[in-house]
Amino acid sequence: MEQEGTNVLYVLPEGFIAEILSRTSPRDACRSSVVSSIFRSTADSDSVWERFLPSDIQLILSSSVSPFLPNFSSKKEQFLHLCDNPLLIDNGTKTLALEKCNGKKCYMIGAKELSIAWGDTPMYWNWPSRPESRFSEVAELLEVCWLEIRGKMETRFLSTNTTYVAYLVFKFKYDASGFDYEPIEVSVKLASGGRPKHGEVKSVYSKRPEETEAEGEVPVKRKADSRSEAEVPKETKTDSVPEREAPKERGDGWMELGMGEFFNERGVDGVVEMSLKEIKVLWCISGLIIEGIELRPKENL
């Protein structure tokens, strides 16, 4: 029976096999090339991998300012390069990369493209270059009592029928302070009035200054209340401060914090708006370094 099935594959036209593979995913195409010699040449063909690249790839490449962009020998090589090497676009204010498993677009909006309260005031914010950043400048907080950062992205540039998660990409300086006194509000919403998939606002703690010494170290969670349940007043149970959400380390020398998610159905929803703010308590805070906000397809869909 197995031999009979193999013989059937041998008589299938190459174009038919290419059409089948192009309707799967980059991951499945790679797997098929390993499992079956019949599929190997077709699975690596331009006709298959062109379908995995964004339809507007030429427009994207024309807006790139990335240095040393290679001449690709195949569409597969081009695809894999864009997965591992974010492409600087829009005069260096954004980057584009592709998800290796499905080819969906990932964008990062650089700090210079974000709206940062008092960001153009040298006594509050500095704009240095960092060797680990993909952008020429990052935002370094010197000291403010009013933290408000906003970013936006037109949904037509994103992959359709995709749930995206927005992440703040950042790190702390060794002497960062003021981030443990009040929850920071983050939100993600569609400006057209559409709703994010799981609410619009959540509260997080970024860092307890005395808990870490190294720059960029992930903070330690606050210890649980040692009192028994009977000893905790009811108002504490119902109106308790939200548990801190710890940032996660990335593989590029930065940390990230999820801000919220939304579903981009057809790419015609207008603009997605993201914000992070602490404008209530007005504690002085310092030592935050921001690379940007990344929009990335949600994992395990």
N, C-alpha and C positions, 0 to 999 in steps of 0.2 A: 504493500500500500504506500509506503514511504517513497519507494522508487517511482511509482506511478505519479505521485504528486510532484516529484522533482521534474519528471519528464514534461508535465504540463507547464511548469515554470519556464522550461527551456524554449517552448514554442510561443510564449507570449511575446508580442512585439516590445522592443525597448521603450518606445514612446508610451505604451500602456503601463509598463512598470514604473516609468518616471512619473506618470500622472498619479499612480497609486501612492508612491512615496511622497510626492509633493503635497498630498492631502493629509499626511500624518504630522510629524514634528521633526525638528532637527535631531532630537535625541533618538527617535525611532529610526530615522534615516541612517544615523551612525551605527545603531545596533544591527540593522539589517545588512549593512555592508560587511560586518564582522561574521554574522551567522551564516550567510549564504554567498558563495562566490558568484552565483547568478546575478545577485543584486549589486555586487560591489561596484562595478564600473558605472552603473546607472545611478547608484546612491551618491556618488561623488560628482555627478554631472552638473553643469551650470543650469540646466533646465529644471532640476530639482531645487537647488539652493537659491536660485533667483526668486522662487516662490516664498522662501523663508525670510528674505530680506524685505524691509519696508518698501511699500510701493513708491514712496517719495524719496528713496535713497539717493538718487542723483541730486535732488534739490538740497538734501541734507549735506552731502559731500561738497556741494558748491559753496555752502556757507561755512565750511570748516576753516579754522585758523590753526589747526594742529600742525606742528612742524613734522617733517619727515614722514608724511603719509606715503606708504609704499605703493608701488604698482602691483596690484593683485593679479596672480596668475590664474585664479579661478574664483567663482562666486562663493565657494565653500571657504576658501582662504579669507576672502573679504568678510564673510559672516563671522568667522572665528576671531578675526582681528578686532572687530567691533564689539565682541563680547568681552574681550580681555583688555582693551585699550579705549577708554572713554574718549570720544571725539569732541574736541573743543569747537563750539559753534557760536553763532550770533556775537561776533566780535569778542569771543572769549568769555562771555558772561554765563554760558550754559555748557553742559556736556551731554552727549547722547551715548548710550551704550545699549547693547541688546542682551536679553536674557538667553543664555545658552540653550536651555531646555525647550523654549518655545518661540524664540525670536521676537518677543514683545519689547517695546521700547522702554528704556529707563532714562529719565532726565534728572540732572541736578542743576538747580538754579543757584549760581554763585552768590556770595554775600553781597557783591557790588550791585547785583540785580534785585536785591531785596530792599524793602522799605524799612529802615531802622530808625526809630525815634532818636534824634540827636546824633545820628550817624555821621553827619558832616561837621560835627563840632569836635575839634582836636582835643579838647580837655576831657571829653567823655569817651571817644572812640578813636582807636588807632587803626591804620590799614597797612600792616606789614606783609611781606611775602614769607611763605613757609615752604621749605623744600619738600615736605610731604603732601602739599596741596596740589591739586590739579589746576588751580587758578593762580593768576599772578598776584592776587591780593586776597587776604582774609580779613574779617572784622575782629578786632581785639578790644574787648570792653575794658576801659580803664576804671571808670566808676560812674554809675548812674543810680538814681532812685526811682526811675520810671523806665521799665524794660518793655519794649513793644517792637516786635519784628513781624513783618508781613511779607508774604510772597504770593504770586499768582501765576497761573499757566493756562493758556488756551487749550481746551480739551481736544480740539481738532488735531493737535500735534501728537496726541497720545494714541496708544493702540485701542481699538474699539472692543466692545464686549469684554471688558477687562476690569477687575477690581484692583484699584491702586491704593497703596499706602504711602503717606507722606512721612518722611523722616527728617528731623533736624540733625544735621551732621556737624559735630562740634568737639571740643575738648576743653579742659580746664587748665589754667596755669597753676603752678604749684602753690601760689598764694591766693587763689580764688576765695572769695568770702561772700556771705550774705545769701546763699542759696538754700538755706535750710529753715528759714523763718516762716515762709508762707508758700502754699502750693502755687505753682505756675500753671496758668491756663493755656491749653493748646486747642486749636480747632481747625477743622477742615470742612469746607462747604462749597457747594456750587452756587455761583453768583446768580444763575438763572432761576434760583429758587428750589432746585433739586435737593434732595436730602442725601447726606452721606449714609453709608450702609449701617453704621453702628453709632449713631448720635453725632453731636457736633463738638462738644466740649468735655474735656476730662482734666483732672488735676494731677500733677506729678511733682515730686521733689527731685531736684537735680543733684544736690550734693550737700553733705554735711562737712564743712571745711576741716574740722579737726580729725576727720576719719581717714584722711589720705594725705600723703606727702608728695607722691609722684604726679607729674603733670599727665592728665588724661586718664588717671586710674578710675575704674568704676567704683562708685560709692557703695558703702555697706548699708544694708537696710537697718532701719531703726528697730531697736529691741522691742519685743512685745510687752504689753502691760503685764506686770507680775501679779496684779490683784486678781482675785477670783471673780468669776462672772457675777456673783451676788453682790460683790463690793463695788462694781462699776455702776455708776448712776445711769438711769435709763437714757437721759439726754446725751450721755457720752456714747452710748451704743447707737443711737439713731442719728446723731449729728456729728459723728466722729470725723476727724480729719482723714481724708483718703490716704490709703497706704501708698508709700512712695514707689514709683515705678523706676527701677534701675536702668540706666542706659546700657546699651550693649556695645561691646568692642567690635570694630570692623577689622578687616584685614589690611587696611590701608593706613593705619596709624591714627585713625579718628574713632570717635564713638557716635552712636546714633540713638535717637529717641523717637519712637512712634508718635505722630501727632494726630492721626486719624486716618480714615479710609473713605473711599467713595467709588461708585460704579460708573465707569465711562461706557455707556451703551453704544451710541453711534458717533460720538465725537462732535455732536452738535449742541451740547449742553451749555456752551459759552465759555466761562472761565471758572476754574477751581481756585478758591482762595484759602490760604493757610495762614495761621497766626499763632504767635506765642507772646504772652504778656504777663506782667505782674505790675499792676497799676493801682493796687488798693492799699497795701501796707506802707509802701514807699521806703523800705529799708535800702540802705546803700549797698550795692552789689558790685563785684568786680571780678576780673580774671577769667571771663568767658571768651573763648575763641570760636568763631563761627565760620565754617567753610561754605555752608549753603543748606538748601532744602532739597532732598532727593525724592522723586516720585518713582516708585518701583512697583511692578505687579506683585500682588499678594501671593505668597508661597502656598503650595498645596491646594490649589483650586480644584 
